[in-house]
């Protein structure tokens, strides 16, 4: 009989910790290979930890709602094989001390620390009032000179009021105004901790005083809604948004899809929706105008080689998630269709992997799904542009015929292109959405599967 150590896995770039949502197995339960043993949540996505071995759950190293660092043990599984416990030793070695984790966490603050683990120790994991501070929050606090008293004053948006990375970064730009308020004791560290100037400061939300009226009900945001709210406010404060609009005649696409969807499903086993068609046309336009497939890092432009298409997906809970189709430019229409259907289904059933919502370089959102004719989408940082497609409606339109202009009933759709005016000017932003419309309008109605 041997014990295998199960470690908290790395759930994507820049993820240093995860919160245990619930255990799916109890001590003494039999576990099959790859069977999920617990559910966890990160700032990126909720996920399950599968067992790398078959055996019996011998010990839990954490409980529900605990925050666990990447690489830390979460459980031990007893197995029949004495050999199976050997692989756990090498994987545990890189995280046997806290310093490598701290170095990775400091990257969030665009700085470096020569004594990472020692600095974190200056601020306790849990304050006298019971507030928990993660290693990342403590590292940022030490680096910026934030005292324990100031940390106590921050209203945490995490589980049970826990202060998150976003909370402390939101606190820093407005710190001067907050520490100017009367306090019971002077703050000697304040003069040395003037707020740093960031190129893209985030802004906190929810500070407007809301008067309550009879019959009102107060419901706290769930974790995902809090993350969405923070991300949206951050994006609007980061990028000066401009939106350009074009109305496209998509009659050819509607007629082609109506004729082909049954045969497509019969042949490929996939439902043919409009979204893969829109993505294919978007990819073609990005190849023509790669200036929208970039990111801005300070004064440096990062030109993306890959075209990774994010597709905003509404969840049954009412929240939103953006799974990413990697290398969409290398996929056929069938390949895009399969990716769209698969990611959308697993998004709705909370089965996406962390890496499947990361690495997007451009995003499309279909507001027409909800009957909207157009929208003004918010850029998904650190991207610089996003396209919203509206509802397809029958409308009278002027068309050119060999005998002259005529009015006909056509299928029309609005495209809304929001872009970051720091790097994408109106000429590029407007020309791009027009190019997408051209590809849509010139769809080959005789195209075969």
Order of alpha helices (4+ residues) and beta strands (2+ residues): beta-beta-beta-beta-beta-beta-beta-beta-alpha-alpha-alpha-alpha-alpha-alpha-alpha-alpha-beta-alpha-alpha-beta-beta-beta-beta-alpha-beta-beta-beta-beta-alpha
